[in-house]
Amino acid sequence: MPADDPTPRRSGGRAARKKRRSDPLPRHQRPVHPGMAGGQYRPLTQTQMDRIHEAALTALERIGLSGAPPSGVKIMTGAGAMLGPDDRLRFPRRVVERALALAGRNIRLHGRRSEHDLDLTASKVHFGTAGAAVHLVDADGKIYRETGVQDLHDAARIADKLENIHFFQRPMICRDIADSREMDLNTIHAACTGTTKHVGISFAEAGHVADGLSLLHMVAGSEAEWRARPFASCSICFVVPPMKFATEACQVLEACITGGMPVLLLSAGQSGATAPAPLAGAVVQAVAECLAGLVYVTAMAPGHPAIFGTWPFVSDLRTGAMSGGSGEQALLTAAVAQMHGYYDLPGGAAAGIADAKLPDMQAGWEQMCSNLLAGLSGLNMVYEAAGMHASLLGYCHESLILGNDLIGQALRCLRGIEVNDDTLALDVMAEVCLEGPGHYLGAQQTLRLMQSEYLYPDLADRSTPGEWEEHGRPDLVARASARKREILAAPSGTSAAALDPATERAIRARFNIHLPAQ
């Protein structure tokens, strides 16, 4: 056709389709979104879950837990637990059943912005970060270095821009801050000024909680505003498996409950080391320990928002080293998610961990395997879902960005296939085959469903080999690095998470903030 041919051209084509994909739909119309319902994958039968429950109750009655602080002993014996001559607290069945009846349900974890609130009812699934990595993975140089407060803040800023990362729990330690109190407070500041999504933190000692809460009150505007919408939760390793309370962490638990902070009751035994080697036994111990934690919480504050944090991990029994990227880890996470549903409790566990040291093919299969099973099992809070390498020792910003695409595909699998009169498409088939062009590319249904039925990755390459050559053979990790630089190029003080100048100055006047002022 000559260049000056006035014949109207058919609207659409590849450019138009790309334009339609770039115009975002409202969240509820998108292919994937936070809080999609899982539960399609069930590695345990009803009978098996019943047996695990009975075994956990038996363990609590016969074995019990040692190591509770005096305050915890008083709280739990007041609820019916019994302290034996061996200083172990044992929990009669009726005590556990009462705690289950009093446990908080219909829990919502708040973000600083309401669009980031997380509904933890039923089997609604949310993916986010977590961990305590001590090394940052430099994807360009393929080296590991110690993590610092700037790295943590950068991770929060990146997570804030990633649609499929629904919450941000501290994934790394600020190794450049020696004082543990200052580390805890700077972790809160770096996370809260990096993202408006729900934030997960932790405290090394109970004595740090009061200052941490004061900082959160300043971020919220007041204590009353904080208590109305607590946008940070505390992850508490309240047990040291096997079957032993962590004395100082229990004191942190008590202080957080008093301060109105949601808590994650975290039991992280490692099968074959600090938990039984059989996968079923590892589940039993994690469930028993968290049920003891539930007695603790409900005795203090019935209905307090507490996440049932069964986090059983896997050992490579040839060496004893942790293997977070294994198929066994994926199975364990899915199994404990089923137990959360068994009790109708909001639950969380770990997935998305790579044993791989770099964002490579091994990391991809390890991260997808456990993330997919976690989502399909209906796990409410999928922690450590993106960025984590070397079995929790390393964290990678590029991997966090790539994890956004990976989790998006997992969520699309979680959504499944809708079958109705429209999606069966008989009328469209008839129109295309009997009256139309013999293909569906320009069909109105195709155009209408381009964004709502199909998910398009941000960075993954779907070009032909020829196009890939023309574009300079783009490398996936290099593209993630470019995206990281793009996000971090904007001054952090201009982000939605940045505090107003007066609040920032007040915080810095009261606390020794290590993050450079913007």
Buried (B, 14 or more C-beta within 10 A) or exposed (E): EEEEEEEEEEEEEEEEBEEBEEEEEEEEEBBBBBBBBBBEBBBBEEEBBEBBBEBBBEBBBEBBBBBBBEEBBEBBBEBBBBBEEEEBBBBBEEBBEBBBEBBBEEBBBBBBBEEBBBBBBBBBBBBBBBBBBBBBBBBEEEEBBBBBBBBBBBBBBBBBBBBBBBBBBBBBBBBBBEEEBBBBBBBBBBBBBBBBBBBBBBBBBBBBBEBBBBBBBBBBEEBEBBBEBBBBBBBBBBBBBBBBBBBBBBBBBBBBBBBBBBBBBBBBBBBBBBBBEEBBBBBBBBBBBBBBBBBBBBBBBEEBBBBBBBBBBBBBEEEEEBBBBBBBBBBBBBBBBBBBBBBEBBBBBBBBBBBBBBBBEBBBEBBBBBBBBBBBBBBBBBBBBBBBBBBBBBBBBBBBBBBBBBBBBBBBBBBEEEEEEEEEBEEBEEBBEEEBEEEBEBBEBBBEBBBEBEBBEBBEBEEEEEEEEEEEEEEBBBBBBBBBEEBBEEEBEEBEBBBEEEBBEEBEEEBEBBBEEE
